[in-house]
């Protein structure tokens, strides 16, 4: 879901998200890990997986 889509449905989704957090029903997904090889250095980035 894009930020724009969320903005359009914010009023509908916010109570659902809130209830899931309160009920501890929300389960985080593992982060997407990406290695960017560079000469002499390795850079690791982590992105939230939504």
C-alpha positions, 0 to 999 in steps of 0.5 A, spaced: 500 500 500 502 506 498 502 512 502 497 516 498 493 510 498 493 510 506 492 517 506 485 516 502 483 510 507 486 513 514 480 514 517 478 506 516 484 503 517 487 507 523 482 503 528 483 497 525 491 498 526 490 501 533 486 495 535 491 490 533 496 493 537 492 493 543 490 486 542 497 484 541 495 481 534 499 485 530 506 480 528 512 484 525 515 481 518 522 481 518 526 486 515 529 486 508 536 486 508 540 488 502 548 488 502 551 493 497 558 491 495 563 497 495 571 496 494 574 495 500 567 496 504 561 492 505 554 496 506 548 493 509 541 496 509 535 494 512 528 496 510 521 495 514 517 489 510 510 492 510 
